[in-house]
Amino acid sequence: MAKCVRCRQRKAKRRCPALAGDLCPLCCGQHRNRDIPCPADCPYGAVPTPDREQDIFQDERLVWLTYTIERTLRALAENSPAFADQQAVQALEYAQAKLLRSRQVLILPGEIVQRPSEAGEAVFLSVEKCRYERRIILPGSQAAYSQEEKGKVLEHILQAARSQASDSSNGRSFLDGLLARHRRAEEMSRA
């Protein structure tokens, strides 16, 4: 098998139409839609479509995980007026990268490890500790989320944050929208 065109260390298992070469799954996951301009027809890097969003909103377990992650971002934004969209995107990227690394069995030499991020760690811990319990419908034990579900929800929120984030370093378009949405939901639940 050929070597990855990005890291030149691991076996390439995915064809990358943007680079016209093959990537290892790790480089694909770490660089897609960030350093690599993924085309819409790429099965690995496509931006979530309405169908994919509908998958999340049709599953109450994934809605709960989404809310849990957003609640963490909300707390960070409320506790620090300086916490802006760019920091939210970086925190989500950090959590996503750490989730990808947690799937690995081996740590490979030359692998880039991100510096710890306080906001990123908070997001990652909210993902890792989140449990879903169906008290209303059926009594039952708490269910943990699969790595795939965690990755799917993180990617969904990250894409929304990137598309809504303000270009300025201190902009809060995404976070202000998130705060307003959560406040409306709280008002509706009180009514």
N, CA, C and O of each residue as an XYZ file, in Angstrom:
764
protein
N       0.821     -1.190      0.000
C       0.000      0.000      0.000
C       0.867      1.256      0.000
O       1.973      1.261      0.539
N       0.357      2.298     -0.600
C       1.088      3.559     -0.695
C       1.083      4.292      0.637
O       0.228      4.060      1.492
N       2.048      5.177      0.792
C       2.136      6.019      1.999
C       1.228      7.233      1.825
O       0.930      7.652      0.707
N       0.806      7.776      2.933
C      -0.037      8.963      2.975
C       0.706     10.149      2.356
O       1.874     10.378      2.671
N       0.038     10.904      1.479
C       0.682     12.054      0.838
C       0.852     13.217      1.805
O       1.607     14.146      1.518
N       0.174     13.186      2.932
C       0.259     14.281      3.904
C       1.393     14.045      4.915
O       2.297     14.871      5.038
N       1.342     12.914      5.636
C       2.346     12.661      6.678
C       3.519     11.824      6.181
O       4.597     11.847      6.775
N       3.315     11.093      5.104
C       4.339     10.218      4.520
C       4.858      9.155      5.488
O       5.983      8.675      5.351
N       4.020      8.791      6.475
C       4.428      7.797      7.468
C       3.499      6.585      7.482
O       3.955      5.442      7.509
N       2.195      6.847      7.465
C       1.219      5.765      7.608
C       0.694      5.320      6.241
O       0.867      6.002      5.231
N       0.053      4.162      6.248
C      -0.531      3.634      5.021
C      -1.733      4.471      4.612
O      -2.582      4.807      5.437
N      -1.792      4.799      3.341
C      -2.903      5.577      2.798
C      -4.050      4.629      2.478
O      -3.881      3.646      1.757
N      -5.227      4.944      3.031
C      -6.378      4.073      2.815
C      -7.561      4.814      2.199
O      -8.570      4.197      1.855
N      -7.440      6.154      2.055
C      -8.536      6.959      1.527
C      -8.057      7.800      0.345
O      -7.023      8.464      0.418
N      -8.812      7.760     -0.726
C      -8.510      8.585     -1.900
C      -8.989     10.007     -1.615
O     -10.144     10.208     -1.239
N      -8.111     10.990     -1.791
C      -8.440     12.395     -1.541
C      -8.556     13.117     -2.881
O      -7.548     13.337     -3.552
N      -9.779     13.491     -3.279
C      -9.937     14.180     -4.561
C      -9.319     15.583     -4.550
O      -8.901     16.074     -5.599
N      -9.254     16.225     -3.401
C      -8.692     17.577     -3.323
C      -7.181     17.573     -3.534
O      -6.635     18.488     -4.150
N      -6.508     16.547     -3.024
C      -5.053     16.464     -3.144
C      -4.606     15.579     -4.303
O      -3.417     15.498     -4.612
N      -5.565     14.918     -4.939
C      -5.275     13.980     -6.025
C      -4.259     12.938     -5.569
O      -3.332     12.590     -6.301
N      -4.452     12.450     -4.350
C      -3.583     11.423     -3.786
C      -4.321     10.661     -2.703
O      -5.520     10.851     -2.496
N      -3.594      9.804     -2.022
C      -4.196      8.988     -0.977
C      -3.741      9.461      0.397
O      -2.589      9.851      0.588
N      -4.669      9.417      1.352
C      -4.400      9.838      2.728
C      -4.628      8.687      3.695
O      -5.398      7.767      3.421
N      -3.943      8.759      4.831
C      -4.266      7.838      5.916
C      -5.512      8.401      6.610
O      -5.756      9.605      6.534
N      -6.298      7.567      7.278
C      -7.512      8.047      7.940
C      -7.242      9.150      8.976
O      -8.063     10.053      9.138
N      -6.118      9.086      9.667
C      -5.808     10.081     10.689
C      -5.605     11.462     10.066
O      -6.181     12.442     10.540
N      -4.808     11.550      9.031
C      -4.585     12.844      8.365
C      -5.876     13.352      7.735
O      -6.151     14.552      7.769
N      -6.658     12.465      7.169
C      -7.935     12.864      6.580
C      -8.815     13.513      7.652
O      -9.373     14.589      7.436
N      -8.931     12.858      8.796
C      -9.774     13.374      9.871
C      -9.252     14.666     10.472
O     -10.036     15.545     10.828
N      -7.946     14.791     10.589
C      -7.366     15.981     11.211
C      -7.361     17.188     10.287
O      -7.410     18.319     10.771
N      -7.302     16.989      8.983
C      -7.101     18.110      8.072
C      -8.293     18.411      7.171
O      -8.300     19.433      6.485
N      -9.305     17.538      7.160
C     -10.426     17.773      6.254
C     -11.165     19.062      6.610
O     -11.387     19.382      7.778
N     -11.527     19.772      5.577
C     -12.245     21.047      5.679
C     -11.499     22.100      6.481
O     -12.059     23.163      6.750
N     -10.271     21.849      6.869
C      -9.443     22.854      7.537
C      -8.281     23.200      6.634
O      -8.239     24.287      6.057
N      -7.341     22.289      6.507
C      -6.166     22.499      5.667
C      -6.395     21.974      4.255
O      -5.717     22.381      3.311
N      -7.348     21.076      4.124
C      -7.653     20.487      2.824
C      -9.034     20.990      2.397
O     -10.014     20.779      3.112
N      -9.122     21.649      1.243
C     -10.418     22.141      0.775
C     -11.241     20.996      0.165
O     -11.188     20.764     -1.043
N     -11.980     20.303      0.987
C     -12.715     19.121      0.540
C     -13.856     19.494     -0.403
O     -14.660     20.371     -0.087
N     -13.931     18.828     -1.568
C     -15.050     19.097     -2.483
C     -16.340     18.473     -1.934
O     -16.304     17.588     -1.079
N     -17.457     18.947     -2.435
C     -18.759     18.481     -1.944
C     -18.972     16.992     -2.193
O     -19.707     16.347     -1.446
N     -18.345     16.434     -3.223
C     -18.563     15.017     -3.540
C     -17.643     14.071     -2.764
O     -17.696     12.858     -2.967
N     -16.801     14.611     -1.880
C     -15.906     13.758     -1.093
C     -16.712     13.048     -0.003
O     -17.400     13.711      0.774
N     -16.642     11.720      0.072
C     -17.425     11.008      1.092
C     -16.902     11.215      2.513
O     -17.618     10.926      3.472
N     -15.674     11.706      2.673
C     -15.102     11.885      4.003
C     -15.165     13.321      4.494
O     -15.227     13.559      5.700
N     -15.148     14.278      3.578
C     -15.025     15.662      3.999
C     -16.204     16.548      3.683
O     -16.129     17.763      3.866
N     -17.277     15.976      3.218
C     -18.426     16.790      2.846
C     -19.002     17.502      4.066
O     -19.099     16.934      5.154
N     -19.381     18.760      3.854
C     -20.045     19.524      4.906
C     -21.401     18.878      5.153
O     -22.039     18.418      4.205
N     -21.864     18.829      6.416
C     -23.140     18.176      6.698
C     -24.268     18.741      5.845
O     -24.438     19.952      5.707
N     -25.021     17.822      5.288
C     -26.172     18.203      4.488
C     -27.395     18.214      5.379
O     -27.345     17.713      6.502
N     -28.511     18.784      4.891
C     -29.716     18.768      5.713
C     -30.116     17.355      6.143
O     -30.656     17.171      7.233
N     -29.853     16.349      5.287
C     -30.189     14.974      5.666
C     -29.396     14.538      6.893
O     -29.936     13.901      7.796
N     -28.107     14.888      6.918
C     -27.265     14.517      8.050
C     -27.695     15.264      9.314
O     -27.680     14.707     10.411
N     -28.080     16.540      9.143
C     -28.596     17.293     10.278
C     -29.887     16.676     10.766
O     -30.122     16.588     11.971
N     -30.732     16.245      9.831
C     -31.992     15.627     10.231
C     -31.734     14.359     11.039
O     -32.483     14.057     11.968
N     -30.682     13.614     10.696
C     -30.350     12.414     11.470
C     -30.124     12.769     12.934
O     -30.565     12.047     13.828
N     -29.440     13.873     13.175
C     -29.158     14.290     14.543
C     -30.437     14.735     15.232
O     -30.683     14.362     16.379
N     -31.255     15.529     14.546
C     -32.454     16.058     15.174
C     -33.574     15.026     15.290
O     -34.535     15.251     16.025
N     -33.475     13.915     14.592
C     -34.475     12.850     14.708
C     -34.167     11.904     15.858
O     -35.037     11.135     16.268
N     -32.977     11.941     16.376
C     -32.563     11.036     17.453
C     -32.410     11.836     18.746
O     -31.487     12.640     18.875
N     -33.308     11.616     19.694
C     -33.278     12.414     20.922
C     -31.997     12.212     21.721
O     -31.596     13.099     22.475
N     -31.354     11.070     21.567
C     -30.065     10.854     22.239
C     -29.018     11.837     21.713
O     -28.257     12.421     22.485
N     -28.990     12.014     20.372
C     -28.017     12.924     19.771
C     -28.377     14.377     20.056
O     -27.491     15.223     20.174
N     -29.654     14.668     20.165
C     -30.082     16.022     20.539
C     -29.587     16.336     21.949
O     -29.131     17.448     22.214
N     -29.676     15.353     22.857
C     -29.200     15.561     24.224
C     -27.685     15.802     24.250
O     -27.209     16.676     24.974
N     -26.942     15.041     23.473
C     -25.498     15.231     23.413
C     -25.171     16.608     22.828
O     -24.271     17.289     23.319
N     -25.889     17.020     21.793
C     -25.702     18.349     21.208
C     -25.945     19.422     22.255
O     -25.155     20.356     22.391
N     -27.037     19.288     22.993
C     -27.370     20.263     24.034
C     -26.281     20.307     25.113
O     -25.928     21.384     25.593
N     -25.762     19.164     25.484
C     -24.721     19.097     26.512
C     -23.463     19.849     26.072
O     -22.877     20.598     26.853
N     -23.057     19.648     24.828
C     -21.877     20.346     24.313
C     -22.150     21.847     24.220
O     -21.311     22.662     24.605
N     -23.322     22.204     23.708
C     -23.671     23.619     23.593
C     -23.766     24.282     24.969
O     -23.415     25.452     25.121
N     -24.239     23.540     25.965
C     -24.335     24.068     27.328
C     -22.936     24.408     27.865
O     -22.768     25.399     28.575
N     -21.949     23.595     27.531
C     -20.571     23.878     27.930
C     -20.065     25.148     27.250
O     -19.450     25.998     27.895
N     -20.325     25.278     25.942
C     -19.926     26.489     25.224
C     -20.650     27.711     25.784
O     -20.074     28.794     25.884
N     -21.898     27.526     26.142
C     -22.673     28.622     26.731
C     -22.041     29.081     28.042
O     -21.883     30.280     28.272
N     -21.681     28.130     28.896
C     -21.063     28.477     30.181
C     -19.745     29.221     29.960
O     -19.459     30.194     30.657
N     -18.950     28.773     29.004
C     -17.691     29.451     28.698
C     -17.949     30.879     28.215
O     -17.236     31.804     28.603
N     -18.962     31.057     27.375
C     -19.276     32.385     26.838
C     -19.837     33.309     27.908
O     -19.525     34.500     27.926
N     -20.662     32.771     28.796
C     -21.251     33.597     29.850
C     -20.232     33.980     30.920
O     -20.304     35.069     31.489
N     -19.292     33.091     31.188
C     -18.296     33.353     32.225
C     -17.150     34.238     31.759
O     -16.432     34.816     32.576
N     -16.980     34.344     30.450
C     -15.883     35.161     29.927
C     -16.351     35.949     28.711
O     -16.519     35.381     27.632
N     -16.562     37.242     28.872
C     -16.963     38.062     27.725
C     -15.924     38.054     26.596
O     -16.261     38.345     25.449
N     -14.682     37.727     26.906
C     -13.630     37.670     25.890
C     -13.677     36.374     25.068
O     -13.015     36.278     24.035
N     -14.449     35.384     25.515
C     -14.557     34.114     24.797
C     -15.381     34.363     23.530
O     -16.577     34.647     23.598
N     -14.720     34.251     22.374
C     -15.345     34.585     21.097
C     -15.514     33.344     20.223
O     -15.111     32.239     20.586
N     -16.122     33.568     19.061
C     -16.388     32.469     18.128
C     -15.131     31.677     17.778
O     -15.163     30.447     17.726
N     -14.034     32.376     17.541
C     -12.797     31.686     17.160
C     -12.317     30.757     18.266
O     -11.812     29.671     17.981
N     -12.467     31.167     19.527
C     -12.089     30.300     20.651
C     -13.043     29.102     20.744
O     -12.625     28.001     21.103
N     -14.318     29.317     20.422
C     -15.283     28.213     20.428
C     -14.918     27.192     19.354
O     -14.958     25.985     19.594
N     -14.563     27.686     18.170
C     -14.158     26.785     17.080
C     -12.895     26.018     17.484
O     -12.806     24.810     17.264
N     -11.926     26.713     18.070
C     -10.692     26.049     18.505
C     -10.974     25.007     19.589
O     -10.369     23.936     19.585
N     -11.883     25.309     20.512
C     -12.231     24.353     21.569
C     -12.889     23.114     20.974
O     -12.593     21.994     21.391
N     -13.775     23.307     20.007
C     -14.434     22.175     19.347
C     -13.430     21.355     18.540
O     -13.488     20.126     18.548
N     -12.509     22.027     17.843
C     -11.476     21.315     17.086
C     -10.569     20.510     18.013
O     -10.193     19.380     17.703
N     -10.227     21.102     19.142
C      -9.389     20.409     20.126
C     -10.100     19.150     20.614
O      -9.505     18.073     20.662
N     -11.377     19.289     20.976
C     -12.140     18.137     21.472
C     -12.261     17.063     20.398
O     -12.157     15.871     20.689
N     -12.481     17.488     19.160
C     -12.597     16.539     18.063
C     -11.276     15.793     17.842
O     -11.267     14.575     17.664
N     -10.164     16.533     17.855
C      -8.849     15.902     17.664
C      -8.545     14.940     18.809
O      -8.003     13.859     18.583
N      -8.891     15.327     20.034
C      -8.640     14.458     21.181
C      -9.515     13.209     21.105
O      -9.078     12.121     21.480
N     -10.742     13.359     20.623
C     -11.612     12.204     20.442
C     -11.022     11.259     19.404
O     -11.040     10.042     19.590
N     -10.502     11.809     18.315
C      -9.863     10.976     17.284
C      -8.639     10.255     17.847
O      -8.423      9.075     17.567
N      -7.830     10.978     18.652
C      -6.642     10.356     19.250
C      -7.029      9.258     20.238
O      -6.310      8.268     20.376
N      -8.151      9.422     20.920
C      -8.545      8.422     21.914
C      -8.929      7.110     21.253
O      -8.965      6.072     21.913
N      -9.220      7.142     19.949
C      -9.545      5.914     19.218
C      -8.292      5.133     18.849
O      -8.344      3.926     18.610
N      -7.162      5.840     18.808
C      -5.912      5.205     18.405
C      -5.392      4.279     19.500
O      -5.530      4.552     20.693
N      -4.803      3.200     19.068
C      -4.170      2.274     19.993
C      -2.713      2.657     20.201
O      -2.181      2.521     21.303
N      -2.071      3.136     19.147
C      -0.659      3.487     19.197
C      -0.460      4.981     19.037
O      -1.214      5.644     18.326
N       0.545      5.502     19.692
C       0.976      6.865     19.455
C       2.183      6.759     18.537
O       3.195      6.144     18.876
N       2.053      7.365     17.381
C       3.078      7.223     16.365
C       4.138      8.298     16.503
O       3.820      9.434     16.856
N       5.405      7.961     16.228
C       6.464      8.975     16.297
C       6.222     10.058     15.256
O       5.777      9.788     14.140
N       6.525     11.279     15.645
C       6.353     12.403     14.737
C       4.938     12.940     14.686
O       4.667     13.890     13.952
N       4.035     12.355     15.447
C       2.652     12.806     15.451
C       2.547     14.119     16.227
O       3.119     14.269     17.307
N       1.815     15.048     15.662
C       1.650     16.355     16.299
C       0.569     16.247     17.367
O      -0.554     15.828     17.085
N       0.914     16.626     18.587
C      -0.036     16.605     19.692
C      -0.326     18.049     20.064
O       0.586     18.844     20.293
N      -1.615     18.375     20.122
C      -1.994     19.749     20.446
C      -1.701     20.071     21.901
O      -1.762     19.211     22.780
N      -1.379     21.348     22.128
C      -1.191     21.832     23.479
C      -2.540     21.821     24.184
O      -3.559     22.130     23.566
N      -2.564     21.472     25.465
C      -3.848     21.450     26.173
C      -4.545     22.807     26.117
O      -3.916     23.858     26.239
N      -5.841     22.752     25.933
C      -6.677     23.943     25.874
C      -7.731     23.814     26.959
O      -8.444     22.812     27.020
N      -7.833     24.816     27.813
C      -8.797     24.754     28.914
C     -10.222     24.638     28.378
O     -10.998     23.810     28.854
N     -10.568     25.463     27.391
C     -11.912     25.408     26.808
C     -12.109     24.089     26.058
O     -13.172     23.475     26.145
N     -11.083     23.658     25.323
C     -11.172     22.383     24.600
C     -11.332     21.202     25.533
O     -12.095     20.279     25.248
N     -10.615     21.226     26.648
C     -10.758     20.159     27.641
C     -12.168     20.147     28.226
O     -12.738     19.080     28.449
N     -12.735     21.336     28.476
C     -14.099     21.421     29.016
C     -15.097     20.805     28.038
O     -15.996     20.070     28.446
N     -14.938     21.106     26.743
C     -15.824     20.529     25.733
C     -15.620     19.020     25.651
O     -16.588     18.260     25.618
N     -14.366     18.590     25.617
C     -14.076     17.158     25.535
C     -14.664     16.408     26.734
O     -15.262     15.345     26.564
N     -14.499     16.949     27.940
C     -15.042     16.284     29.128
C     -16.566     16.235     29.104
O     -17.161     15.263     29.567
N     -17.200     17.277     28.568
C     -18.666     17.239     28.476
C     -19.113     16.126     27.533
O     -20.137     15.485     27.769
N     -18.351     15.894     26.465
C     -18.663     14.813     25.525
C     -18.441     13.458     26.192
O     -19.282     12.565     26.088
N     -17.322     13.310     26.866
C     -16.970     12.027     27.476
C     -17.880     11.651     28.649
O     -18.171     10.473     28.852
N     -18.328     12.640     29.417
C     -19.134     12.352     30.604
C     -20.628     12.294     30.321
O     -21.395     11.843     31.172
N     -21.051     12.732     29.163
C     -22.474     12.792     28.848
C     -23.081     11.388     28.790
O     -22.542     10.486     28.148
N     -24.189     11.231     29.459
C     -24.955      9.978     29.444
C     -26.404     10.320     29.151
O     -26.875     11.406     29.492
N     -27.101      9.403     28.527
C     -28.494      9.631     28.188
C     -29.351      8.648     28.975
O     -29.099      7.443     28.979
N     -30.346      9.176     29.627
C     -31.245      8.331     30.401
C     -32.676      8.639     29.985
O     -33.105      9.793     30.014
N     -33.406      7.606     29.600
C     -34.785      7.794     29.160
C     -35.749      7.661     30.333
O     -36.430      6.644     30.462
N     -35.811      8.657     31.170
C     -36.707      8.605     32.326
C     -38.162      8.787     31.927
O     -39.053      8.169     32.511
N     -38.400      9.631     30.938
C     -39.774      9.967     30.581
C     -40.469      8.804     29.885
O     -41.605      8.473     30.222
N     -39.810      8.190     28.933
C     -40.454      7.144     28.151
C     -40.401      5.796     28.869
O     -41.437      5.189     29.137
N     -39.243      5.352     29.165
C     -39.058      4.063     29.834
C     -37.988      4.198     30.904
O     -36.940      4.792     30.651
N     -38.224      3.668     32.074
C     -37.135      3.683     33.050
C     -36.022      2.763     32.551
O     -36.289      1.710     31.973
N     -34.827      3.155     32.769
C     -33.735      2.310     32.297
C     -32.405      2.855     32.737
O     -32.306      3.931     33.326
N     -31.396      2.092     32.438
C     -30.062      2.515     32.823
C     -29.560      3.589     31.853
O     -30.069      3.745     30.743
N     -28.581      4.294     32.297
C     -27.988      5.324     31.450
C     -27.199      4.669     30.331
O     -26.558      3.636     30.520
N     -27.259      5.283     29.182
C     -26.546      4.738     28.036
C     -25.432      5.685     27.620
O     -25.644      6.889     27.477
N     -24.256      5.134     27.429
C     -23.114      5.919     26.963
C     -23.213      6.065     25.445
O     -23.895      5.291     24.774
N     -22.535      7.049     24.934
C     -22.524      7.301     23.492
C     -21.340      6.591     22.856
O     -20.282      6.450     23.469
N     -21.530      6.149     21.626
C     -20.431      5.527     20.889
C     -19.490      6.621     20.387
O     -19.864      7.792     20.318
N     -18.271      6.228     20.041
C     -17.300      7.169     19.492
C     -17.844      7.796     18.208
O     -17.633      8.980     17.946
N     -18.541      6.994     17.419
C     -19.108      7.492     16.164
C     -20.161      8.566     16.431
O     -20.187      9.585     15.741
N     -21.021      8.354     17.415
C     -22.042      9.348     17.758
C     -21.400     10.635     18.272
O     -21.818     11.734     17.907
N     -20.390     10.493     19.116
C     -19.689     11.675     19.639
C     -19.063     12.463     18.499
O     -19.188     13.686     18.436
N     -18.391     11.757     17.602
C     -17.751     12.415     16.469
C     -18.754     13.089     15.552
O     -18.506     14.188     15.057
N     -19.879     12.440     15.324
C     -20.923     12.982     14.455
C     -21.479     14.288     15.015
O     -21.649     15.258     14.276
N     -21.762     14.317     16.313
C     -22.331     15.511     16.938
C     -21.285     16.626     17.008
O     -21.594     17.783     16.723
N     -20.055     16.287     17.384
C     -18.995     17.299     17.413
C     -18.797     17.922     16.036
O     -18.656     19.139     15.923
N     -18.786     17.107     15.002
C     -18.611     17.608     13.643
C     -19.775     18.522     13.258
O     -19.567     19.558     12.627
N     -20.988     18.146     13.634
C     -22.176     18.957     13.340
C     -22.062     20.344     13.983
O     -22.291     21.357     13.322
N     -21.714     20.387     15.254
C     -21.599     21.668     15.959
C     -20.420     22.472     15.411
O     -20.514     23.690     15.260
N     -19.319     21.796     15.115
C     -18.142     22.471     14.578
C     -18.441     23.110     13.226
O     -18.020     24.238     12.973
N     -19.156     22.409     12.360
C     -19.514     22.976     11.056
C     -20.419     24.191     11.229
O     -20.263     25.189     10.525
N     -21.361     24.109     12.164
C     -22.244     25.261     12.424
C     -21.430     26.436     12.955
O     -21.640     27.577     12.545
N     -20.504     26.156     13.865
C     -19.674     27.223     14.436
C     -18.811     27.868     13.366
O     -18.686     29.092     13.327
N     -18.218     27.065     12.502
C     -17.369     27.612     11.443
C     -18.181     28.469     10.472
O     -17.729     29.536     10.054
N     -19.372     28.006     10.115
C     -20.159     28.751      9.130
C     -20.753     30.031      9.711
O     -20.964     30.995      8.976
N     -21.025     30.061     11.013
C     -21.634     31.231     11.638
C     -20.626     32.130     12.335
O     -20.945     33.263     12.694
N     -19.424     31.635     12.526
C     -18.419     32.403     13.276
C     -18.081     33.703     12.570
O     -17.995     33.777     11.345
N     -17.899     34.702     13.374
C     -17.498     36.011     12.870
C     -16.052     35.943     12.412
O     -15.248     35.200     12.976
N     -15.727     36.710     11.401
C     -14.355     36.726     10.892
C     -13.399     37.431     11.850
O     -12.207     37.124     11.879
N     -13.915     38.364     12.624
C     -13.036     39.081     13.543
C     -12.675     38.201     14.731
O     -13.429     37.299     15.095
N     -11.529     38.462     15.327
C     -11.039     37.613     16.413
C     -11.876     37.746     17.687
O     -11.847     36.851     18.531
N     -12.617     38.840     17.841
C     -13.426     38.996     19.047
C     -14.923     38.941     18.752
O     -15.730     39.314     19.602
N     -15.308     38.476     17.549
C     -16.714     38.368     17.177
C     -17.416     37.225     17.892
O     -16.796     36.227     18.259
N     -18.703     37.388     18.082
C     -19.481     36.372     18.802
C     -20.796     36.041     18.103
O     -21.794     35.810     18.785
N     -20.836     36.010     16.799
C     -22.069     35.717     16.064
C     -22.609     34.340     16.429
O     -23.779     34.206     16.787
N     -21.769     33.321     16.341
C     -22.186     31.957     16.661
C     -22.617     31.855     18.124
O     -23.680     31.312     18.425
N     -21.793     32.376     19.025
C     -22.098     32.266     20.457
C     -23.343     33.052     20.843
O     -24.136     32.586     21.662
N     -23.530     34.244     20.264
C     -24.734     35.022     20.562
C     -25.984     34.281     20.090
O     -27.007     34.287     20.776
N     -25.904     33.648     18.930
C     -27.031     32.843     18.443
C     -27.311     31.658     19.354
O     -28.466     31.342     19.640
N     -26.255     31.010     19.805
C     -26.397     29.878     20.721
C     -27.040     30.333     22.046
O     -27.949     29.675     22.552
N     -26.566     31.452     22.599
C     -27.120     31.973     23.853
C     -28.592     32.332     23.687
O     -29.406     32.016     24.555
N     -28.942     32.984     22.589
C     -30.333     33.366     22.347
C     -31.224     32.135     22.205
O     -32.335     32.104     22.734
N     -30.737     31.120     21.488
C     -31.514     29.887     21.307
C     -31.755     29.182     22.637
O     -32.852     28.680     22.880
N     -30.749     29.141     23.491
C     -30.897     28.489     24.796
C     -31.845     29.273     25.702
O     -32.629     28.680     26.443
N     -31.776     30.595     25.643
C     -32.690     31.420     26.455
C     -34.136     31.225     26.017
O     -35.031     31.117     26.856
N     -34.370     31.181     24.693
C     -35.735     30.939     24.185
C     -36.247     29.583     24.643
O     -37.408     29.452     25.030
N     -35.387     28.578     24.601
C     -35.800     27.238     25.028
C     -36.159     27.239     26.520
O     -37.132     26.602     26.923
N     -35.388     27.941     27.326
C     -35.686     28.023     28.760
C     -37.010     28.747     29.011
O     -37.797     28.335     29.862
N     -37.249     29.828     28.264
C     -38.506     30.561     28.416
C     -39.696     29.695     28.025
O     -40.731     29.716     28.691
N     -39.549     28.935     26.949
C     -40.628     28.059     26.504
C     -40.886     26.942     27.515
O     -42.032     26.531     27.701
N     -39.835     26.451     28.166
C     -40.028     25.360     29.131
C     -40.691     25.854     30.411
O     -41.337     25.078     31.115
N     -40.532     27.169     30.722
C     -41.176     27.738     31.899
C     -42.645     28.057     31.656
O     -43.443     28.094     32.593
N     -43.002     28.290     30.379
C     -44.363     28.711     30.050
C     -45.357     27.577     30.148
O     -46.546     27.776     29.900
